[in-house]
Amino acid sequence: MRTLAPAALALGGGAADAQGQPPPAVVIEGARVFDGTGEPVKVRDVLVEGDRIAAVGRRLDVPAGAVRI
C-alpha cells in the first residue's frame, strides 16, 4: 500500500510537463484514506485536479492525460 507523502512530493515538484505546467489531474491509485471518523482505513483511489481533491473512490472516471501515481 502507498502513503500520500510520496504523492505530495510528486504534486509539489516532480509532476510538471516539459513546459513546466502541472498536469490537469493526478490520480493516486491505492491510497490509504483516513476519513476522520475512527473507522478503519480504506484503500481508495484519489483524484486531484488543480489544488483540490476532486474524487475519492474505486474505479474513478480519470480524465485523459492524468498522471497516475
C-alpha positions in Angstrom: 0.0 0.0 0.0 1.1 3.6 -0.5 1.0 6.6 1.6 0.3 10.2 0.5 3.8 11.5 1.3 5.4 10.4 -2.0 2.4 11.6 -3.8 2.5 15.0 -2.2 6.1 15.3 -3.4 5.1 14.5 -6.9 2.3 17.0 -6.8 4.5 19.7 -5.5 7.5 19.4 -7.7 8.0 16.4 -9.9 4.8 16.2 -11.9 5.3 19.0 -14.4 5.3 18.6 -18.1 8.1 19.8 -20.5 6.7 23.4 -20.4 6.8 23.4 -16.6 3.0 23.2 -16.3 1.4 20.9 -13.7 -0.8 18.1 -15.1 -4.5 18.8 -15.3 -5.2 15.9 -13.0 -3.3 13.4 -10.8 -4.8 10.1 -9.6 -3.2 8.4 -6.6 -4.1 4.7 -7.0 -4.5 2.5 -3.9 -4.0 5.3 -1.4 -4.8 4.7 2.3 -7.7 7.0 3.1 -8.5 8.1 6.7 -11.9 9.7 6.9 -11.5 11.1 10.4 -14.4 9.2 12.0 -12.4 6.5 13.6 -13.5 3.9 11.0 -10.8 1.6 9.7 -8.5 2.9 6.9 -9.9 2.3 3.4 -7.8 1.8 0.3 -9.2 4.0 -2.4 -8.1 6.0 -5.5 -7.8 9.8 -5.0 -8.3 12.2 -8.0 -6.6 15.6 -7.6 -7.5 18.3 -10.1 -5.5 21.5 -9.7 -5.1 22.1 -6.0 -8.3 20.2 -5.0 -9.3 16.6 -4.2 -12.0 16.0 -6.8 -13.0 12.5 -6.0 -12.2 9.5 -3.7 -13.4 6.0 -4.5 -12.9 2.9 -6.5 -12.8 2.8 -10.3 -12.9 6.6 -10.7 -13.5 8.2 -14.0 -10.0 9.5 -14.6 -9.6 12.3 -17.2 -7.4 11.7 -20.2 -3.9 12.9 -19.6 -4.0 12.5 -15.9 -0.8 11.4 -14.2 -1.1 8.1 -12.4 0.8 7.5 -9.2 
